[in-house]
Amino acid sequence: MSHSNPNKWHKKPLTDHSQLSDKEFEALFEKGDLPPSLFSHEAHLRLAWLYIKKYGQEKAAEKTCEEIKQFDRLHGKGDKFNTTVSVAAIKMVHHFIKKSESNDFYTFIKKFPRLKTGFKELLHQHYGLDIFSNKEAKTSFIEPDLLPFD
């Protein structure tokens, strides 16, 4: 973890992850230098999209879990990470990527805004149990009990 100044990429202060190129966003996140306030739900989805495009779904799920756990430990108590939610997000983003011809995240998320605005509702189509508060879901991936991911 280098903790360099994230504003070195830009002259004005960073207020949103969208100010960063994909390469800058990924580098700052992986180094732990992305301000936690910028790692919003949309930024989680962007990371999923980038990793799926770069590594494929399976490796993207592994890498996302590793990187978010590390980020959580670095910027918090290490107790916010949820394996099931993160893997489910990868699976949902992958599902929509297969229906998309978007070459950039912002075109993709405009075409599939439910990932951003209705994420919990999408999860509830797959899970009857509350994966947000389930202790097992935090540490290992639980398969959906209602509708499997394709």
C-alpha positions in Angstrom: 0.0 0.0 0.0 1.7 3.1 -1.2 -0.8 5.8 0.0 0.4 8.3 -2.6 -1.7 11.4 -3.3 -4.7 10.4 -5.4 -5.0 14.0 -6.6 -1.7 13.7 -8.5 -3.7 12.4 -11.4 -5.7 15.6 -11.6 -5.3 19.3 -11.0 -8.6 19.6 -9.2 -9.6 17.5 -6.1 -11.2 14.1 -6.8 -14.9 14.1 -6.0 -16.0 11.1 -8.0 -14.4 8.0 -9.5 -15.7 9.0 -12.9 -13.0 11.7 -13.0 -10.4 8.9 -13.4 -9.7 6.8 -16.5 -10.2 3.1 -16.1 -6.5 2.6 -15.7 -6.2 5.3 -13.1 -9.2 4.1 -11.2 -8.0 0.5 -11.1 -4.4 1.5 -10.1 -5.5 3.8 -7.3 -8.0 1.2 -6.0 -5.5 -1.6 -6.0 -2.8 0.5 -4.3 -5.3 1.5 -1.6 -5.0 5.1 -2.7 -8.6 5.6 -3.9 -10.4 7.7 -1.2 -12.9 5.4 0.4 -15.6 8.1 -0.1 -15.2 7.5 -3.9 -15.8 3.8 -3.7 -19.5 4.0 -4.1 -21.9 1.3 -5.3 -21.3 2.5 -8.9 -17.6 2.3 -8.4 -18.0 -1.4 -7.2 -19.9 -2.1 -10.4 -17.2 -0.3 -12.4 -14.6 -2.5 -10.8 -16.6 -5.6 -11.6 -17.0 -4.5 -15.2 -13.3 -3.7 -15.6 -12.2 -7.0 -14.0 -14.7 -9.1 -16.1 -13.5 -7.5 -19.3 -9.9 -8.0 -18.3 -9.9 -11.4 -16.6 -13.2 -13.2 -17.4 -15.9 -13.9 -14.9 -14.2 -16.5 -12.7 -10.9 -14.7 -12.2 -12.8 -11.4 -11.9 -14.8 -12.8 -8.9 -11.6 -14.0 -7.2 -9.7 -10.7 -7.8 -12.7 -8.5 -6.8 -13.0 -10.4 -3.5 -9.2 -10.1 -2.8 -9.0 -6.5 -3.7 -12.2 -5.3 -1.8 -11.2 -7.3 1.3 -7.8 -5.6 1.2 -9.4 -2.2 0.7 -11.8 -2.8 3.6 -8.9 -3.8 5.9 -6.9 -0.8 4.8 -9.6 1.8 5.2 -11.8 0.3 7.9 -12.0 -2.6 10.3 -12.1 -5.3 7.7 -15.7 -6.2 8.6 -17.7 -4.7 5.7 -16.7 -7.1 3.0 -19.4 -9.6 2.0 -18.3 -12.5 -0.3 -21.8 -13.4 -1.5 -22.7 -9.9 -2.4 -19.4 -9.3 -4.3 -19.6 -12.6 -6.2 -23.3 -12.1 -7.0 -22.5 -8.6 -8.3 -19.9 -10.1 -10.6 -22.4 -12.7 -11.8 -25.1 -10.0 -12.4 -22.7 -7.6 -14.2 -21.5 -10.6 -16.4 -25.1 -11.5 -17.2 -25.7 -7.9 -18.5 -22.3 -7.7 -20.3 -23.4 -10.7 -22.4 -26.4 -8.6 -23.5 -24.3 -5.5 -24.2 -22.0 -4.2 -27.0 -20.8 -1.4 -24.8 -17.0 -0.7 -24.9 -17.0 1.5 -21.8 -18.5 1.3 -18.4 -20.6 4.4 -18.6 -22.4 3.4 -21.8 -22.9 0.0 -20.2 -24.5 1.3 -17.0 -26.7 3.7 -18.9 -28.1 0.7 -20.9 -28.5 -1.4 -17.7 -29.3 1.2 -14.9 -31.0 -1.4 -12.7 -27.6 -2.6 -11.7 -27.1 0.8 -10.1 -30.6 1.8 -9.1 -32.2 -1.6 -8.4 -29.3 -3.7 -7.2 -31.0 -5.0 -4.1 -34.2 -5.8 -6.0 -32.1 -7.8 -8.5 -30.5 -9.7 -5.6 -33.9 -10.4 -4.2 -34.8 -12.2 -7.4 -32.1 -14.7 -6.6 -32.0 -14.8 -2.8 -34.8 -15.3 -0.3 -32.4 -15.1 2.6 -30.9 -11.9 3.7 -27.3 -12.2 2.4 -26.4 -8.8 3.8 -26.8 -9.9 7.4 -26.0 -13.7 7.0 -22.6 -14.5 8.7 -21.9 -17.3 6.3 -22.6 -15.1 3.2 -19.9 -12.7 4.4 -17.1 -15.3 4.4 -18.1 -17.6 1.6 -20.3 -17.5 -1.5 -23.8 -18.9 -1.0 -25.6 -20.1 -4.1 -29.0 -18.5 -4.8 -32.0 -20.2 -3.2 -34.6 -18.8 -5.6 -33.1 -18.3 -9.1 -29.7 -19.5 -10.1 -27.3 -17.1 -11.9 -26.8 -18.1 -15.6 
